Amino acid sequence: MSIFAVLDAVVGVARSTLEQLAEVLTPVAGGLAGALAIVVFTLLVRLLISPLTYLQVRGERRRAALAPQIEKLRERYRDDPLALATETIAVQRAAGAGPFVTLLPGLAQAPFFMIMFRLVHPAAGVVTGLLAGAAFGVPLTAHLFAGLPVFAVLLAVAGALAWWSARRMRRTWTTEPAGIARILPWLPYGTVLVIAYLPLAGALYLLTSTAWTGLEHAIWRRPVITDHR
């Protein structure tokens, strides 16, 4: 069995799950049942992989605790950026705070995103079931200019979330090498571009997932208050 056949089978399961969710939500949501089903499906997926976010945050806190040691490395290798990056990564790995752990949530989401991408891009002329629905009069298969009013709201929310995430990164990634620290805060804005490219169904999935990420960060990254009594 080819990988494409496996992917098609998984997409079929996801489509069936979404269709059932939409059917359950129809009495409550009416014409918005399809869009709401995508949101609920996304929340369930993110809840499933939420423990990985905890591991990510734990790794970031361990990196923050390494700040004095990283600062000494910067002074020692101020004229050798390559050696600085190598030693920084080595110290982080030794403390269980390597860069890989920060990628876990994103890596876990990638298969689900691929499934949703296939799901919201049906074959030409085949628009049935869930994708035949709409959100506030805009078909779930519509792209940016065909559903501009709804997309304008989604992009505004995505832009606000990207700004908040970039601001947080600038505060929390202070121990990273200078080159990486400059690039990372710009990554959240990629979500805005992808939402502008996707059809409405995909945009709803990605925005919901991004909002969940923001909520997780707000909860897991709260300052740890120490009682000094």
C-alpha angles and dihedrals in degrees: 000000000000124000089246091057090051091049091049090051092050091047088052091054091048091049091050091050092050092047091053092048090051090050091052092047097045096088089055104031102030111188091004092061093102094051092044091050089057090051093048092046090051092050091051091051092049092047088054094056096035093109088067090061089056089055089049093052092046089054091050091051090051089051090051089053088055092059096108091050092047090050090056089051090052091054092047096047101030091130096043112061093175093054090045092054092046094049093044092054091046092053092047093050092049089055093048091252102108122154093253094070090060089059096053098095092047093047091049091051095049096081092048091049091051090050092050091046090056091043095054093045103065123179116282112288094005108115112146141139116003095006091055088069129091143214116225090339096312115115115240088235093055121114131216104289094037091057102026100149093054094039090051089061093045092049092048091053091044091050092051091049091048091051091050092048093048091050091051092049092054089055099043105036096062094123094059122101112274095251094053092043090056095049101043098067090059095055097081090062089065087075090064091055093048092049089052089054100045127080114255094266091056092043090055090051094049095044092049090050091048092049090050089052090053091051092050091050092049090053104037096039097052111133113267108241115212120204108227097182 
